[in-house]
Amino acid sequence: TAIINNHYQIKIKQLELSERRYDESIRRKRELLEKYCQDLSKIIALQACTDEILSEYASSYAKAILYMSPEDVTCATNIHCNIENGHFEKAYDSMDDHILSIKKEIHKLNKVSK
């Protein structure tokens, strides 16, 4: 009986650890997407890139794009190209729909993690 109990205790610990890892990955993905949205909004709102702002945006863009849907990747890439070329008006025009799409993804992540 003790051997069986120990076996199930180990299985329970493994499941708990797996659940913690999954929750952590969901939290991390949500934070990356939120940071990207903040940095994107900042760079477009200011329409003038200091090295610090550009560096923050580039970092969050590179990380967040790994977790985006194919549609969001396409939109993010187009916005990024517009920013690189100084076409902030074009980037701004695309930003709202893009951020709303990411917001939906974040809401899905919030539901999954609960």
N, CA, C and O atoms as a GROMACS GRO file, in nm:
protein
  456
    1THR      N    1   0.082  -0.120   0.000
    1THR     CA    2   0.000   0.000   0.000
    1THR      C    3   0.087   0.126   0.000
    1THR      O    4   0.057   0.222  -0.071
    2ALA      N    5   0.193   0.126   0.079
    2ALA     CA    6   0.282   0.243   0.085
    2ALA      C    7   0.346   0.271  -0.050
    2ALA      O    8   0.362   0.386  -0.089
    3ILE      N    9   0.384   0.166  -0.120
    3ILE     CA   10   0.447   0.183  -0.252
    3ILE      C   11   0.348   0.247  -0.349
    3ILE      O   12   0.385   0.336  -0.426
    4ILE      N   13   0.225   0.202  -0.345
    4ILE     CA   14   0.121   0.258  -0.434
    4ILE      C   15   0.095   0.404  -0.398
    4ILE      O   16   0.083   0.489  -0.487
    5ASN      N   17   0.086   0.433  -0.269
    5ASN     CA   18   0.064   0.571  -0.226
    5ASN      C   19   0.179   0.662  -0.270
    5ASN      O   20   0.156   0.773  -0.318
    6ASN      N   21   0.302   0.614  -0.254
    6ASN     CA   22   0.419   0.693  -0.296
    6ASN      C   23   0.417   0.718  -0.447
    6ASN      O   24   0.450   0.826  -0.494
    7HIS      N   25   0.378   0.615  -0.521
    7HIS     CA   26   0.370   0.629  -0.666
    7HIS      C   27   0.270   0.738  -0.704
    7HIS      O   28   0.299   0.822  -0.790
    8TYR      N   29   0.154   0.739  -0.641
    8TYR     CA   30   0.054   0.840  -0.672
    8TYR      C   31   0.095   0.979  -0.623
    8TYR      O   32   0.061   1.080  -0.685
    9GLN      N   33   0.167   0.984  -0.512
    9GLN     CA   34   0.219   1.113  -0.465
    9GLN      C   35   0.316   1.172  -0.566
    9GLN      O   36   0.315   1.293  -0.591
   10ILE      N   37   0.400   1.089  -0.623
   10ILE     CA   38   0.495   1.134  -0.724
   10ILE      C   39   0.420   1.184  -0.848
   10ILE      O   40   0.454   1.288  -0.904
   11LYS      N   41   0.317   1.109  -0.890
   11LYS     CA   42   0.237   1.151  -1.006
   11LYS      C   43   0.169   1.285  -0.980
   11LYS      O   44   0.165   1.371  -1.069
   12ILE      N   45   0.116   1.303  -0.861
   12ILE     CA   46   0.049   1.429  -0.825
   12ILE      C   47   0.149   1.544  -0.829
   12ILE      O   48   0.118   1.650  -0.882
   13LYS      N   49   0.269   1.523  -0.775
   13LYS     CA   50   0.373   1.627  -0.778
   13LYS      C   51   0.411   1.661  -0.921
   13LYS      O   52   0.430   1.778  -0.954
   14GLN      N   53   0.423   1.560  -1.007
   14GLN     CA   54   0.457   1.584  -1.147
   14GLN      C   55   0.348   1.666  -1.216
   14GLN      O   56   0.378   1.758  -1.293
   15LEU      N   57   0.223   1.633  -1.189
   15LEU     CA   58   0.112   1.709  -1.248
   15LEU      C   59   0.110   1.853  -1.199
   15LEU      O   60   0.087   1.946  -1.276
   16GLU      N   61   0.134   1.872  -1.070
   16GLU     CA   62   0.137   2.008  -1.014
   16GLU      C   63   0.251   2.089  -1.076
   16GLU      O   64   0.233   2.207  -1.108
   17LEU      N   65   0.366   2.028  -1.092
   17LEU     CA   66   0.480   2.096  -1.153
   17LEU      C   67   0.451   2.131  -1.298
   17LEU      O   68   0.483   2.241  -1.344
   18SER      N   69   0.391   2.039  -1.369
   18SER     CA   70   0.354   2.064  -1.508
   18SER      C   71   0.254   2.178  -1.519
   18SER      O   72   0.264   2.261  -1.609
   19GLU      N   73   0.159   2.182  -1.429
   19GLU     CA   74   0.058   2.290  -1.429
   19GLU      C   75   0.124   2.425  -1.399
   19GLU      O   76   0.090   2.525  -1.461
   20ARG      N   77   0.217   2.427  -1.304
   20ARG     CA   78   0.288   2.551  -1.273
   20ARG      C   79   0.368   2.602  -1.392
   20ARG      O   80   0.370   2.721  -1.421
   21ARG      N   81   0.435   2.510  -1.461
   21ARG     CA   82   0.512   2.549  -1.580
   21ARG      C   83   0.421   2.605  -1.688
   21ARG      O   84   0.453   2.706  -1.751
   22TYR      N   85   0.307   2.541  -1.708
   22TYR     CA   86   0.211   2.588  -1.808
   22TYR      C   87   0.158   2.726  -1.772
   22TYR      O   88   0.154   2.815  -1.857
   23ASP      N   89   0.118   2.745  -1.647
   23ASP     CA   90   0.069   2.875  -1.602
   23ASP      C   91   0.175   2.983  -1.618
   23ASP      O   92   0.145   3.096  -1.655
   24GLU      N   93   0.300   2.947  -1.588
   24GLU     CA   94   0.411   3.043  -1.602
   24GLU      C   95   0.431   3.080  -1.748
   24GLU      O   96   0.456   3.197  -1.780
   25SER      N   97   0.420   2.984  -1.837
   25SER     CA   98   0.438   3.014  -1.980
   25SER      C   99   0.325   3.103  -2.031
   25SER      O  100   0.349   3.191  -2.113
   26ILE      N  101   0.204   3.081  -1.985
   26ILE     CA  102   0.090   3.165  -2.023
   26ILE      C  103   0.111   3.308  -1.970
   26ILE      O  104   0.088   3.405  -2.042
   27ARG      N  105   0.154   3.319  -1.845
   27ARG     CA  106   0.180   3.451  -1.786
   27ARG      C  107   0.289   3.524  -1.863
   27ARG      O  108   0.277   3.644  -1.890
   28ARG      N  109   0.393   3.453  -1.898
   28ARG     CA  110   0.505   3.514  -1.971
   28ARG      C  111   0.460   3.563  -2.109
   28ARG      O  112   0.495   3.673  -2.150
   29LYS      N  113   0.384   3.481  -2.178
   29LYS     CA  114   0.333   3.520  -2.310
   29LYS      C  115   0.246   3.644  -2.300
   29LYS      O  116   0.257   3.736  -2.381
   30ARG      N  117   0.158   3.646  -2.200
   30ARG     CA  118   0.069   3.762  -2.180
   30ARG      C  119   0.152   3.888  -2.153
   30ARG      O  120   0.124   3.994  -2.209
   31GLU      N  121   0.253   3.878  -2.068
   31GLU     CA  122   0.338   3.993  -2.036
   31GLU      C  123   0.414   4.043  -2.159
   31GLU      O  124   0.429   4.164  -2.178
   32LEU      N  125   0.463   3.952  -2.241
   32LEU     CA  126   0.536   3.992  -2.362
   32LEU      C  127   0.444   4.067  -2.459
   32LEU      O  128   0.483   4.169  -2.516
   33LEU      N  129   0.322   4.016  -2.477
   33LEU     CA  130   0.228   4.082  -2.567
   33LEU      C  131   0.187   4.218  -2.513
   33LEU      O  132   0.175   4.314  -2.589
   34GLU      N  133   0.165   4.228  -2.381
   34GLU     CA  134   0.128   4.356  -2.320
   34GLU      C  135   0.241   4.458  -2.335
   34GLU      O  136   0.217   4.574  -2.367
   35LYS      N  137   0.363   4.414  -2.312
   35LYS     CA  138   0.480   4.503  -2.324
   35LYS      C  139   0.496   4.550  -2.468
   35LYS      O  140   0.526   4.667  -2.492
   36TYR      N  141   0.476   4.461  -2.562
   36TYR     CA  142   0.485   4.498  -2.703
   36TYR      C  143   0.382   4.607  -2.736
   36TYR      O  144   0.414   4.706  -2.801
   37CYS      N  145   0.259   4.588  -2.691
   37CYS     CA  146   0.154   4.687  -2.718
   37CYS      C  147   0.189   4.822  -2.657
   37CYS      O  148   0.168   4.926  -2.719
   38GLN      N  149   0.243   4.821  -2.536
   38GLN     CA  150   0.283   4.947  -2.470
   38GLN      C  151   0.394   5.016  -2.548
   38GLN      O  152   0.388   5.136  -2.573
   39ASP      N  153   0.496   4.940  -2.586
   39ASP     CA  154   0.610   5.000  -2.657
   39ASP      C  155   0.570   5.046  -2.797
   39ASP      O  156   0.618   5.150  -2.843
   40LEU      N  157   0.484   4.971  -2.863
   40LEU     CA  158   0.436   5.012  -2.995
   40LEU      C  159   0.358   5.142  -2.984
   40LEU      O  160   0.378   5.234  -3.064
   41SER      N  161   0.269   5.150  -2.888
   41SER     CA  162   0.191   5.272  -2.869
   41SER      C  163   0.281   5.392  -2.840
   41SER      O  164   0.259   5.502  -2.891
   42LYS      N  165   0.382   5.369  -2.756
   42LYS     CA  166   0.473   5.477  -2.718
   42LYS      C  167   0.551   5.530  -2.839
   42LYS      O  168   0.562   5.651  -2.859
   43ILE      N  169   0.604   5.440  -2.918
   43ILE     CA  170   0.688   5.483  -3.030
   43ILE      C  171   0.604   5.554  -3.136
   43ILE      O  172   0.652   5.649  -3.198
   44ILE      N  173   0.482   5.510  -3.156
   44ILE     CA  174   0.397   5.575  -3.256
   44ILE      C  175   0.342   5.707  -3.204
   44ILE      O  176   0.332   5.804  -3.278
   45ALA      N  177   0.307   5.711  -3.077
   45ALA     CA  178   0.253   5.835  -3.019
   45ALA      C  179   0.357   5.946  -3.020
   45ALA      O  180   0.325   6.061  -3.049
   46LEU      N  181   0.481   5.912  -2.989
   46LEU     CA  182   0.587   6.014  -2.984
   46LEU      C  183   0.637   6.051  -3.123
   46LEU      O  184   0.684   6.163  -3.144
   47GLN      N  185   0.627   5.960  -3.216
   47GLN     CA  186   0.672   5.978  -3.354
   47GLN      C  187   0.814   6.032  -3.364
   47GLN      O  188   0.852   6.091  -3.465
   48ALA      N  189   0.888   6.012  -3.263
   48ALA     CA  190   1.029   6.049  -3.264
   48ALA      C  191   1.101   5.945  -3.180
   48ALA      O  192   1.068   5.925  -3.063
   49CYS      N  193   1.196   5.881  -3.238
   49CYS     CA  194   1.258   5.768  -3.171
   49CYS      C  195   1.390   5.806  -3.106
   49CYS      O  196   1.487   5.837  -3.175
   50THR      N  197   1.392   5.804  -2.975
   50THR     CA  198   1.521   5.810  -2.908
   50THR      C  199   1.577   5.668  -2.914
   50THR      O  200   1.504   5.572  -2.940
   51ASP      N  201   1.705   5.655  -2.892
   51ASP     CA  202   1.766   5.522  -2.895
   51ASP      C  203   1.704   5.430  -2.791
   51ASP      O  204   1.686   5.311  -2.815
   52GLU      N  205   1.673   5.486  -2.674
   52GLU     CA  206   1.616   5.406  -2.565
   52GLU      C  207   1.477   5.352  -2.602
   52GLU      O  208   1.449   5.234  -2.583
   53ILE      N  209   1.392   5.439  -2.654
   53ILE     CA  210   1.256   5.398  -2.692
   53ILE      C  211   1.262   5.298  -2.807
   53ILE      O  212   1.190   5.198  -2.806
   54LEU      N  213   1.347   5.324  -2.904
   54LEU     CA  214   1.361   5.234  -3.018
   54LEU      C  215   1.414   5.098  -2.973
   54LEU      O  216   1.369   4.995  -3.023
   55SER      N  217   1.506   5.098  -2.881
   55SER     CA  218   1.563   4.973  -2.829
   55SER      C  219   1.457   4.892  -2.754
   55SER      O  220   1.448   4.771  -2.772
   56GLU      N  221   1.378   4.959  -2.671
   56GLU     CA  222   1.271   4.890  -2.598
   56GLU      C  223   1.170   4.830  -2.694
   56GLU      O  224   1.129   4.715  -2.680
   57TYR      N  225   1.130   4.910  -2.793
   57TYR     CA  226   1.034   4.862  -2.892
   57TYR      C  227   1.090   4.742  -2.969
   57TYR      O  228   1.022   4.641  -2.986
   58ALA      N  229   1.212   4.753  -3.016
   58ALA     CA  230   1.274   4.646  -3.096
   58ALA      C  231   1.283   4.517  -3.016
   58ALA      O  232   1.260   4.408  -3.069
   59SER      N  233   1.316   4.529  -2.889
   59SER     CA  234   1.327   4.412  -2.803
   59SER      C  235   1.190   4.346  -2.783
   59SER      O  236   1.178   4.224  -2.796
   60SER      N  237   1.089   4.425  -2.751
   60SER     CA  238   0.957   4.367  -2.727
   60SER      C  239   0.897   4.313  -2.857
   60SER      O  240   0.826   4.212  -2.855
   61TYR      N  241   0.923   4.380  -2.969
   61TYR     CA  242   0.876   4.333  -3.099
   61TYR      C  243   0.934   4.195  -3.130
   61TYR      O  244   0.862   4.102  -3.167
   62ALA      N  245   1.065   4.182  -3.113
   62ALA     CA  246   1.132   4.056  -3.144
   62ALA      C  247   1.083   3.940  -3.057
   62ALA      O  248   1.074   3.827  -3.104
   63LYS      N  249   1.051   3.969  -2.932
   63LYS     CA  250   1.003   3.864  -2.842
   63LYS      C  251   0.856   3.831  -2.868
   63LYS      O  252   0.819   3.714  -2.873
   64ALA      N  253   0.774   3.933  -2.884
   64ALA     CA  254   0.629   3.912  -2.897
   64ALA      C  255   0.592   3.846  -3.029
   64ALA      O  256   0.496   3.769  -3.035
   65ILE      N  257   0.665   3.876  -3.134
   65ILE     CA  258   0.630   3.823  -3.266
   65ILE      C  259   0.635   3.670  -3.267
   65ILE      O  260   0.569   3.606  -3.348
   66LEU      N  261   0.713   3.612  -3.177
   66LEU     CA  262   0.723   3.466  -3.168
   66LEU      C  263   0.592   3.402  -3.123
   66LEU      O  264   0.568   3.285  -3.151
   67TYR      N  265   0.508   3.478  -3.054
   67TYR     CA  266   0.385   3.424  -2.996
   67TYR      C  267   0.258   3.472  -3.068
   67TYR      O  268   0.148   3.437  -3.028
   68MET      N  269   0.274   3.551  -3.172
   68MET     CA  270   0.158   3.606  -3.242
   68MET      C  271   0.102   3.508  -3.344
   68MET      O  272   0.172   3.420  -3.394
   69SER      N  273  -0.026   3.526  -3.374
   69SER     CA  274  -0.090   3.450  -3.481
   69SER      C  275  -0.029   3.495  -3.614
   69SER      O  276   0.030   3.603  -3.621
   70PRO      N  277  -0.041   3.414  -3.718
   70PRO     CA  278   0.014   3.454  -3.848
   70PRO      C  279  -0.041   3.589  -3.897
   70PRO      O  280   0.033   3.667  -3.957
   71GLU      N  281  -0.167   3.616  -3.872
   71GLU     CA  282  -0.226   3.743  -3.914
   71GLU      C  283  -0.161   3.859  -3.839
   71GLU      O  284  -0.130   3.963  -3.898
   72ASP      N  285  -0.140   3.841  -3.708
   72ASP     CA  286  -0.078   3.946  -3.628
   72ASP      C  287   0.069   3.965  -3.665
   72ASP      O  288   0.121   4.076  -3.659
   73VAL      N  289   0.135   3.856  -3.702
   73VAL     CA  290   0.275   3.867  -3.746
   73VAL      C  291   0.283   3.953  -3.871
   73VAL      O  292   0.370   4.039  -3.883
   74THR      N  293   0.193   3.929  -3.965
   74THR     CA  294   0.191   4.008  -4.088
   74THR      C  295   0.168   4.155  -4.057
   74THR      O  296   0.238   4.242  -4.110
   75CYS      N  297   0.072   4.183  -3.973
   75CYS     CA  298   0.041   4.322  -3.936
   75CYS      C  299   0.158   4.385  -3.861
   75CYS      O  300   0.196   4.498  -3.889
   76ALA      N  301   0.215   4.312  -3.766
   76ALA     CA  302   0.328   4.364  -3.688
   76ALA      C  303   0.448   4.394  -3.778
   76ALA      O  304   0.517   4.494  -3.759
   77THR      N  305   0.472   4.307  -3.874
   77THR     CA  306   0.583   4.327  -3.966
   77THR      C  307   0.562   4.452  -4.052
   77THR      O  308   0.654   4.530  -4.073
   78ASN      N  309   0.439   4.470  -4.100
   78ASN     CA  310   0.409   4.589  -4.179
   78ASN      C  311   0.425   4.717  -4.095
   78ASN      O  312   0.483   4.815  -4.142
   79ILE      N  313   0.374   4.714  -3.973
   79ILE     CA  314   0.388   4.829  -3.884
   79ILE      C  315   0.535   4.857  -3.857
   79ILE      O  316   0.580   4.972  -3.859
   80HIS      N  317   0.609   4.752  -3.833
   80HIS     CA  318   0.753   4.766  -3.804
   80HIS      C  319   0.826   4.829  -3.922
   80HIS      O  320   0.908   4.919  -3.904
   81CYS      N  321   0.795   4.784  -4.041
   81CYS     CA  322   0.857   4.843  -4.162
   81CYS      C  323   0.822   4.991  -4.174
   81CYS      O  324   0.908   5.072  -4.209
   82ASN      N  325   0.698   5.026  -4.146
   82ASN     CA  326   0.658   5.166  -4.151
   82ASN      C  327   0.734   5.249  -4.048
   82ASN      O  328   0.776   5.362  -4.077
   83ILE      N  329   0.752   5.194  -3.930
   83ILE     CA  330   0.826   5.266  -3.826
   83ILE      C  331   0.972   5.285  -3.869
   83ILE      O  332   1.027   5.394  -3.856
   84GLU      N  333   1.033   5.178  -3.920
   84GLU     CA  334   1.173   5.188  -3.965
   84GLU      C  335   1.191   5.294  -4.074
   84GLU      O  336   1.294   5.361  -4.080
   85ASN      N  337   1.090   5.309  -4.158
   85ASN     CA  338   1.097   5.406  -4.268
   85ASN      C  339   1.045   5.543  -4.229
   85ASN      O  340   1.041   5.634  -4.312
   86GLY      N  341   1.006   5.559  -4.103
   86GLY     CA  342   0.958   5.688  -4.055
   86GLY      C  343   0.817   5.723  -4.099
   86GLY      O  344   0.776   5.838  -4.092
   87HIS      N  345   0.742   5.624  -4.143
   87HIS     CA  346   0.603   5.644  -4.185
   87HIS      C  347   0.510   5.618  -4.066
   87HIS      O  348   0.438   5.518  -4.062
   88PHE      N  349   0.512   5.710  -3.971
   88PHE     CA  350   0.436   5.690  -3.848
   88PHE      C  351   0.285   5.697  -3.870
   88PHE      O  352   0.209   5.632  -3.799
   89GLU      N  353   0.242   5.775  -3.968
   89GLU     CA  354   0.098   5.784  -3.997
   89GLU      C  355   0.044   5.650  -4.046
   89GLU      O  356  -0.063   5.606  -4.004
   90LYS      N  357   0.118   5.585  -4.134
   90LYS     CA  358   0.078   5.453  -4.183
   90LYS      C  359   0.080   5.351  -4.069
   90LYS      O  360  -0.010   5.268  -4.059
   91ALA      N  361   0.181   5.359  -3.986
   91ALA     CA  362   0.190   5.268  -3.871
   91ALA      C  363   0.072   5.290  -3.777
   91ALA      O  364   0.014   5.196  -3.725
   92TYR      N  365   0.039   5.417  -3.756
   92TYR     CA  366  -0.072   5.451  -3.667
   92TYR      C  367  -0.204   5.397  -3.722
   92TYR      O  368  -0.288   5.347  -3.647
   93ASP      N  369  -0.223   5.407  -3.853
   93ASP     CA  370  -0.347   5.360  -3.915
   93ASP      C  371  -0.367   5.210  -3.895
   93ASP      O  372  -0.481   5.164  -3.882
   94SER      N  373  -0.260   5.135  -3.892
   94SER     CA  374  -0.268   4.989  -3.874
   94SER      C  375  -0.269   4.946  -3.728
   94SER      O  376  -0.310   4.834  -3.695
   95MET      N  377  -0.225   5.034  -3.641
   95MET     CA  378  -0.203   4.997  -3.502
   95MET      C  379  -0.330   4.957  -3.428
   95MET      O  380  -0.328   4.858  -3.355
   96ASP      N  381  -0.440   5.030  -3.444
   96ASP     CA  382  -0.560   5.003  -3.366
   96ASP      C  383  -0.613   4.861  -3.385
   96ASP      O  384  -0.637   4.790  -3.287
   97ASP      N  385  -0.630   4.820  -3.509
   97ASP     CA  386  -0.680   4.685  -3.535
   97ASP      C  387  -0.583   4.580  -3.483
   97ASP      O  388  -0.623   4.476  -3.431
   98HIS      N  389  -0.456   4.608  -3.498
   98HIS     CA  390  -0.352   4.514  -3.452
   98HIS      C  391  -0.358   4.498  -3.299
   98HIS      O  392  -0.356   4.386  -3.248
   99ILE      N  393  -0.366   4.607  -3.229
   99ILE     CA  394  -0.371   4.600  -3.083
   99ILE      C  395  -0.501   4.534  -3.035
   99ILE      O  396  -0.499   4.459  -2.938
  100LEU      N  397  -0.611   4.561  -3.102
  100LEU     CA  398  -0.737   4.494  -3.066
  100LEU      C  399  -0.728   4.343  -3.086
  100LEU      O  400  -0.781   4.266  -3.005
  101SER      N  401  -0.662   4.302  -3.191
  101SER     CA  402  -0.643   4.159  -3.215
  101SER      C  403  -0.557   4.096  -3.105
  101SER      O  404  -0.586   3.987  -3.056
  102ILE      N  405  -0.452   4.165  -3.067
  102ILE     CA  406  -0.366   4.115  -2.959
  102ILE      C  407  -0.442   4.115  -2.827
  102ILE      O  408  -0.423   4.025  -2.745
  103LYS      N  409  -0.526   4.215  -2.806
  103LYS     CA  410  -0.607   4.220  -2.683
  103LYS      C  411  -0.698   4.098  -2.674
  103LYS      O  412  -0.715   4.042  -2.566
  104LYS      N  413  -0.755   4.056  -2.785
  104LYS     CA  414  -0.837   3.934  -2.786
  104LYS      C  415  -0.754   3.812  -2.747
  104LYS      O  416  -0.799   3.726  -2.672
  105GLU      N  417  -0.633   3.808  -2.798
  105GLU     CA  418  -0.543   3.697  -2.764
  105GLU      C  419  -0.510   3.698  -2.615
  105GLU      O  420  -0.505   3.593  -2.551
  106ILE      N  421  -0.488   3.815  -2.559
  106ILE     CA  422  -0.458   3.827  -2.416
  106ILE      C  423  -0.578   3.782  -2.334
  106ILE      O  424  -0.560   3.715  -2.232
  107HIS      N  425  -0.699   3.817  -2.376
  107HIS     CA  426  -0.820   3.772  -2.306
  107HIS      C  427  -0.832   3.620  -2.309
  107HIS      O  428  -0.872   3.558  -2.210
  108LYS      N  429  -0.798   3.560  -2.422
  108LYS     CA  430  -0.800   3.414  -2.431
  108LYS      C  431  -0.700   3.353  -2.333
  108LYS      O  432  -0.728   3.253  -2.267
  109LEU      N  433  -0.583   3.414  -2.324
  109LEU     CA  434  -0.481   3.366  -2.232
  109LEU      C  435  -0.527   3.377  -2.088
  109LEU      O  436  -0.501   3.288  -2.006
  110ASN      N  437  -0.596   3.486  -2.055
  110ASN     CA  438  -0.648   3.505  -1.920
  110ASN      C  439  -0.749   3.397  -1.886
  110ASN      O  440  -0.751   3.349  -1.772
  111LYS      N  441  -0.834   3.358  -1.980
  111LYS     CA  442  -0.933   3.253  -1.957
  111LYS      C  443  -0.866   3.117  -1.938
  111LYS      O  444  -0.907   3.038  -1.853
  112VAL      N  445  -0.763   3.092  -2.017
  112VAL     CA  446  -0.693   2.964  -2.010
  112VAL      C  447  -0.622   2.947  -1.876
  112VAL      O  448  -0.620   2.838  -1.820
  113SER      N  449  -0.564   3.055  -1.826
  113SER     CA  450  -0.483   3.045  -1.704
  113SER      C  451  -0.567   3.040  -1.577
  113SER      O  452  -0.513   3.014  -1.469
  114LYS      N  453  -0.695   3.063  -1.586
  114LYS     CA  454  -0.779   3.059  -1.465
  114LYS      C  455  -0.831   2.922  -1.435
  114LYS      O  456  -0.902   2.903  -1.337
   0.00000   0.00000   0.00000
